[in-house]
């Protein structure tokens, strides 16, 4: 169902000059919209005109969705779907080419004893490891995602962030995970954040005219309010984000069901207003199969089956895959394996 605020503000929304190749209908709807990103005051007026989030209602709905019982064949399907949506991640200062190659091998074939286990969606690494990951994943269909723009703090000059992005794309990154400048956002410098996302989007373009997909990370644990999370969601989508993402996984509070629900509702309403579909990626703190299935229920109930694919929903995780594999084997054999059944990454 389209929310009231999506209908109310649809005629005000605009997109940047450089946008992805949308369908004809979506392109026409975007082109016909007035420009609210021409000035900081216009953008602020739009973002602060979005109705406030009912925090109590939001948390209650997230909690209710988390109580849904998924069993037997539905649970088996959900586990495989969750595996296929994982951005298997290593973002440590001690990362080595060997560790990245091992992670890539696991992403392609998560369980060497069972070839029916689906591969993961992507391997997420720092930019200097993109070439290693690209070579290791060649021909597998698993994407290479690179964090960029001074991840995780975002504290760097724009030219440095753009160079960071271009280098990762040139090395073969299929996807770029950028972080917004939370200081600028919290200071109300919305147009500055908008322009930064737009410029990074341009930096994702390749010489052949194709582009790496752009995921925009908000670090929701630092945005303080659900209203800010909603504003950041619309801001990023207006600037051309292909995905909106909760967190870096490097702070105390990362993805939570209520925050993810805000993102899900935002992409639903953005598509209702513009015809453009945007993906969602919760990241950080999602470690168990039970947690992952709760998020899938939330996606299905909020957005429908259309978003239940790796193209539109991802989990940013490092340890989630192991629990999914353990639960998968439990469903097929009736017992849990020992602790050496899965690798410790």
Helices and strands as residue ranges (DSSP letters): H 4-9, G 10-12, H 24-31, H 40-49, H 55-65, H 72-84, E 86-89, H 97-108, E 122-126, G 127-129, H 130-136, E 143-148, H 158-170, E 175-179, H 182-186, H 190-203, E 213-217, G 220-222, H 226-238, E 243-245, H 257-274, E 279-283, H 289-303, G 305-307, E 313-317, H 320-333
